[in-house]
Amino acid sequence: MIEAPDRKIAPAIKDPTEFNLLLKPCDTFFLDNGTPVYYLNDGAEEVASIEFVFAAGNSFENKNLVAAVTNYLLKNGTTKKNAFEITEHFDYYGAHFTRGAQHEYASIYLNSLSKHLKELLPVVREVITESIFPQQELEIYQQNAIQRFLVNLQKCDFVAGRIIDKSLYGEKHPYGRMTSAEDMKALDRSDLLDFYKHFYIDAKCLIFASGRLPADFQQLLNDQFGDLNLNVNHPTITYKRELGDERKMSVINDPNGVQGSIRIARPFPSRHDPDFNKVRVLNMVFGGYFGSRLMANIREDKGFTYGIHSYLENQVQQNAWMISTEAGKDVCEAAVKEVYKEMKKLREVPIDEEELSLVKNYMMGLNLGNLDGPFKVIARWKDLVLHGLDAGNYYDYIDTIKNVSADELQELSNKYLLPQEFFELIVV
C-alpha cells in the first residue's frame, strides 16, 4: 500500500541546474544504397515523423531562387498525380506533408499515424523521383511570389533583414543574396528540372525519423528508398564572407512610416568555436529572453518597443550575433544608444550571482522542455548531425550552463560586445 504524502510538509525545492539532463541516444541504420537513417522509436501515441534532408539548399544553386522554388513545387505534380491529388492523398490519411529549404539543406517532412506509413511512403517516393514541375504551377507560384514580395518591400522589418544579411555576408554569399522580382520572373521550368535532377534524383540525403515506428519500419523505408541514388557525395561549397564597408546605415523605406526596424549585428564564429556555448549564456543575459537586460531597459523602463531580442544565428558555415527590434521612428536612435549602454555594463561589471542563477535555471528549463518527447529529441540530434557535431557538444553545452562563471562572461563581453565590431541599421 502506497503511503499518502503529508500535505503539511512542503516538497523540497530543487534548482534546475541540479538536473541531470540526458539526451536519449538515437539509433542508426543504413539503407541498401548507403543512406543513413537516424531514428528514435519512442512515444506514447501511435504517430510518426519522417524527414528527408537533402543537400539542396541555395548554397548549391547557380541562379537565384532555384533551390527554394524547386523544393516548394515538389508536391505540385508528378507523372502520376497533379497537385490536388497529392494533397488529397495525404489529407485522406490525416497526414501532414510539407517541405522547406534553407541555405545548405532542403527537407521533405511527413507526419502521420504510424499505421498509415505503408500507404504514404510510396507517394513520398513518387514526389522525390517523379516530380514534373508543371508550367502552370510555376506560373501561379511566380504570380503569387511577386505579389508577396512587392508587399513585403513596403515593410521595414523585411527590408532591414535583407540589408543586414548583405552587410554581414556579402551579396555573393548564399546567406546574403538579395532576390528581386526580376529573379522570380526569370525562373524557367528547365532551371527547376535541372536542379531537381542534380540534387534530388542524384542526391545526398539524410533521413530522421521518430515516434512509435512500425515493427517493419526499416524494411518499409528500404523497400521504398533503398534503390534510389540518395548517397551521392556532393562536395561542400565554402563561401567567403565579405563584410560591407558601411557600418552605420539609415534607410528611409517609407517617407510616411511611423515605425523603424533596428538591426545591430556582428559576425560570429560557427558552432565549432570553443566560445560558442559560453556566449549562448551571455546572450541570454543580454537579450535572449523576456527577463533580459535589453527587455528590462528598452521595453520595460524606456517603453521604446514591445519587444527586443538578441540571438546567435545557427547556420552551418558562418554565424552572426544579432539584436533585432522595431520602435517608433522618433526613438530609434535612442534605442540604439541604450543597446550600447547595456553592452558597456556587461563589459565593465560582472553579472551578479542572483541574475546569473536565474538565467541558468531558465536555460536548463528550456533544455528540459526540448527533450520532451521523441519529436523534440530527434530535432536535437538532427541539429547536431547537420552541424557535424555529436552528443559531446550537447553535454558540453549543459555543463557550460551549469558552470560558466560571471568572470568568464565578462571576459567574453570584452571580446565580442565591442560597438565598433557591429553593423548598425535603422530602416523606417
Sequence and secondary structure as in RCSB ss.txt:
>XXXX:A:sequence
MIEAPDRKIAPAIKDPTEFNLLLKPCDTFFLDNGTPVYYLNDGAEEVASIEFVFAAGNSFENKNLVAAVTNYLLK
NGTTKKNAFEITEHFDYYGAHFTRGAQHEYASIYLNSLSKHLKELLPVVREVITESIFPQQELEIYQQNAIQRFL
VNLQKCDFVAGRIIDKSLYGEKHPYGRMTSAEDMKALDRSDLLDFYKHFYIDAKCLIFASGRLPADFQQLLNDQF
GDLNLNVNHPTITYKRELGDERKMSVINDPNGVQGSIRIARPFPSRHDPDFNKVRVLNMVFGGYFGSRLMANIRE
DKGFTYGIHSYLENQVQQNAWMISTEAGKDVCEAAVKEVYKEMKKLREVPIDEEELSLVKNYMMGLNLGNLDGPF
KVIARWKDLVLHGLDAGNYYDYIDTIKNVSADELQELSNKYLLPQEFFELIVV
>XXXX:A:secstr
      TTS      GGG        EEEE TT  EEEEEE  SSSEEEEEEEES SGGG SSTTHHHHHHHGGG
SBBSS BHHHHHHHHHHTT EEEEEE SS EEEEEEEEGGGHHHHHHHHHHHHHHB   HHHHHHHHHHHHHHHH
HHTT HHHHHHHHHHHHHH TTSTTT    HHHHHH  HHHHHHHHIIIIIS BEEEEEEES  TTHHHHHHHHH
TTS  B             S SEEEE S TT  EEEEEEEEEE  TTSTTHHHHHHHHIIIIISTTSHHIIIIII
IS   S EEEEE   SS EEEEEEEEEEGGGHHHHHHHHHHHHHHHHHS   HHHHHHHHHHHHHHHHHTTSSHH
HHHHHHHHHHHTT  HHHHHHHHHHHHH  HHHHHHHHHHH  GGG EEEEE 
